[in-house]
């Protein structure tokens, strides 16, 4: 019987290439070089992935004397910029290169008392990461999270996008999520934080209790005293636009967190609202032709990675047609 060889996925190759990019940038032992050469010979795709990631990493050589966190932040920012408009291949490169940031940051700061990671996802990607304390961070599409775990605090910085946190209980080390104009404090709980474009924050709790308070920078930017801290319990949601606490039904909570299962659920939202949500999961620009079409109501469950399925569902359920221009723009027109 012949042996069946399972080919590695492109994502797995990119992850390996990211780690080799970091390792070969420092002191290389003969054993490292031998292992690296063997890895290159295993598959022609290995060399291509390594060369692409090396170009991204090498672009920061001029920052060698900069502070470590500045170099890492700059690298992450460049990845985010370069991945936009680069297509599916660009997403994989950005996702894999984010691993380089994680590995390098962890190694450089290993001698210090805090463990630092930078985690990122590309457009259309979700990712689960288990931290050293046992907490689980789930990143939604196009998101960046930085973590710093020390013996006294667990500091999390949501720089972009949306993340869900399943916090390991540790009353001696508060778990603090810094995002936009707010800080969310938890000990052992599950909650989601979304950073909006205007630096306001949306917090939803699905288990336990958290406290939301204004960040110092956000408080200084507003006139008058900062809003008082708000306590949120399971089944509650808060937006820092007004700091009012709203109840969320189990059905609404399930809809809100459906992205963790790779799904988007609409229940009577306008087509304009649905398109705005779908655009978070694709590089395609989507334009609704007129206001009456934008006001149509949408219902249904769609896969985050199946934008074409979403368009097909629209055409079958609503009086609309989908048109694609030569430059890749998708138009949603009223059906004639």
N, C-alpha and C positions, 0 to 999 in steps of 0.2 A: 504493500500500500504506500502510495506517495504521501509525503508529509505536507500538510497544508500550512502555508506560511501566511500569517495575518499581517497585512501591510499597515504600517503606522499612519495615523491621520495627520493632516497638515498641522492641526493645532498642537499635536504631541511633538512634531518635529520643531515647530517654532518655539515651543517651551524649552526643548533641549538646546536649541540654538541660542536662546536668550541666556541660559546659564553658562554656555561655553563662551559667549561674548564677554561676560563679566570675568570669568576665570582667566581667559587669555589676555586680559588687559592688565593683570598684575604680574607678580613673579611666577614664572612658568617653570616647573620642575621637569626633568626628563620624562618622568612617569606621566605628568600631565600632557606633555607634547605627544607622547606615544599614544595615549588614550584618545587625544583629540584627533590625531591623524587616522586612527582606526575608525573613529566615528565618521569622519569625512568620507572614508572609503565605503562605508556601509550603504550609502544611498546618495545619488547625485543631488537629490533635493536638500541634503544637509548643507552642502557648500553654498548653495544659493541662499538658503535661509540665514546662514551665518554671515554671509557678505552683506545682505540687506540690513540686518540688525547692527552689524559693526559700523556701517555708515551712520546710522542714527546715533549710536553711542559715541562714535568718534567726533561727531559734530560739537561735542561739549569739551573737547580737549583744552580749549582756551579758558575753561573755567576751573582748571586744576587747582588754582590758588584760592578759589572762592570757598565760602563756607560750605560745609557738606550739605546742609539742608537746602541751600540756595541751588546747588548743582542738581540735586535730586528733583527739586521743584521745577527747575528750568527744563530738565530732561522730560519730565512728565508733561509739561505744557507743550513742548515741541512735538511730543508723540500725539497729543490730542489734536494739534493743528495739522500735522502731516497726515493723520488718518482720515480727516474729513475730506471727502471727495476722492479718496484713493480707491474706493470700491472694496469688494470683499477681501481682497488680499491685504489691503491697508488695515482692515480691522484686525486680521490675524497678527500682523506685525505689531500693531499697537498693543494688543492684548499680551503677546509674548514678551515684548520689550518691557511692559510694566512689571513682569516677573524679574527682569534684570534689576529694576529699581528696588524691588522687595528684597532680593538676595543680597545686593550690594549694601543696602542700608542696614540690614540685619548684621552683616559681617563687620561693617565699619564701626557699628555702635555696640558690638558684643561685649566690649570691655567696660562699657558704661552700665549704669544701673537700670536703664530703660531699654526696652526692645522696640525698635522703630520699624514700621513697614509703610510702604505706599502701595495701595491696591487700586486697580483701575479696570474698567470694562470699556469695550468699544461700542459703537452704535449697534443695537440689536443683540447685545450679549448680556447674559446674567452670570454671576459667579458667586460661589459659596467659599468662605475662608474661615477656618477655625483658628482663633488666636491662641497665644500661649496659655492664657488663663482658662481656656475652654469655651469662651464666648464665641458665637458664630455670627459673622457679618455676611449678609447677602446683598450684593450690589446689583442694582438694576442697570438698564442700558445707559451707556455714556456717562459713567460716574467715576469719581475719584475720592478715595478715602485714605487718610493718613492716620496711623495709630502709634501711640507711645505709651507702653505699659511699664510702670515702675513699681517699686515696693509700696508706694503710698497711693498712687492714683492710676486709673486707666483712662487716658485721654484719647479721644477719637475726634478727628477733624474731617467733616464732610465738606470737601472743596467744591464738589459739583455733583448734580444728579440726585439719586435716591438710594437709600439703603435701609435694610431691615436688620435689627439687632436682637439676638437671642443671648441675653446676658447671663453669664455664670455667676451664681450667688457668691459674693465675697464682701461682707459688711465692712471689712477693714480697708477696702480699696474702692472708693466710689467710681462709678462708670460714668464719664462725662462726655457727651457728644456736643461738639462745637460746630454750629452750622449757621452761616449768615448772621442774623441779628439775635440769635438765641443760643442758650446752653441748656441741654436736656440732661438731667441727673437721674441715674437709676442704680439700683443695687443688684437685683435679680428679677428680670422681667423680659418681656418681648414687646418691641415697638418699632415703628417705622418713622423715618425722617426724610422729608423731601425738601431740597433747597431750590427755591424758585428763582426765576431770572432777576427779580427785584431784590434779592437777598432776604426776602421774607422766608419763613419756614412753616411747613405743614407737618404736624406730629400726630400719629395715630397709635393708640395703645391697644394691643390685642391680648395682653396678659400682664398682671401685676399693676405696678404704679410707678409713675415718673413725675418729676417736677421740672417745669419749663420756666426759665427766667431769661430776662434780657441780657444779651452780651454787653460788656462794657462799651465796646465801640459803637454798637447799635444804640445804646442808651445815650451816649454823648452826642450822637448825630441828630437826636430828636429834641424838640423843645419840651420843657417840663420834666417832671420826675419819670423814671422808667416805670413800666407797668409792674405791679406786684407779681411775685412768682405764682404760677398756677399749678395745682396738683391735678394730674390726669390718671384715671383708673381705666381698667380694661373696658373696652367698648366706648371710649371717648376720643375725641379729636379736637385739636386746637390749631388755629392758624395765627401767626404773629402779626397779621394785619390788624387784628382787633383784640387778640388774646381772649376771645370768648370760647368757652368749652361747650362742645356739641356732643350729644349722644349719637352713637353709631349702632345701628341694628346689626345682628349677626349676618344678615344677608348683605348689608352695605359693607361690613368688615371683610367678608369673603370676596366681594367684588374689588374692594380696595387693594387687597393683598394677592389678587389672582396672578399678578406678574411673577410671583415667586414660583408658580407652577407653569410659567411660560405662556400665560394667557392674558387677554384683555377682555373685560366684560363691560358691555354697554347696556343700560337699562333706561331708555328714554332720553338720553342726551341728544343735543342737537348734532347734526352732521358736522358743523363747524367744530364743536367740542371733540367729537370723535376723531376727526382728521388731525386736530392738534395733538391728541394723545398718540395716534398712529405714527405721526412724524417723529416722535421720540425714538422709534425703532427702525428707522430707515433714513438713508441719505437722500432719498428722492424728495424733490419739492412737489407739494400737492396744492393745487389751486382749485377752489370752488368757483364756478362761473358767475353765479348770481346769489343774491341774498335769500330768495325764496328757497332755493336748493339748500343753502347753508342752514336754514331753519328746520329742515326735515328731521324727524326723530329716528334714532338708531337704537336697535336692540340686538343682542346676540353675544356669543362668546367666540373669540378669535385667537389664534396662535400668534404670539409676538413675532415669530420668525416667518410668518406666512402672510406678508402684506398683499400678495396677489390674491390669496384666498379672501382677504378682507374686501378687496375691490370686486371680486366675483360675487360675494355676498351682497354688497351694495346694489349691484346691477340686478340681482334676482329679487331683492326685497323692496327696492325703492325705484321711483321713476327717474333713474339717472343712467347715464352712459359714461364710460371711462375712455378718455382720449389721451394718447401720449404724443408729445411733440418730438421733433428731431433732436432737441437738446436735452431730452430726458425728463422734462416737466410733465407731471401727470395732472390732467384737467378732469374735474368732475362736472359734467354738463347735465342740464335737464334733458330727459329723453324726448326726442321729437316724434 
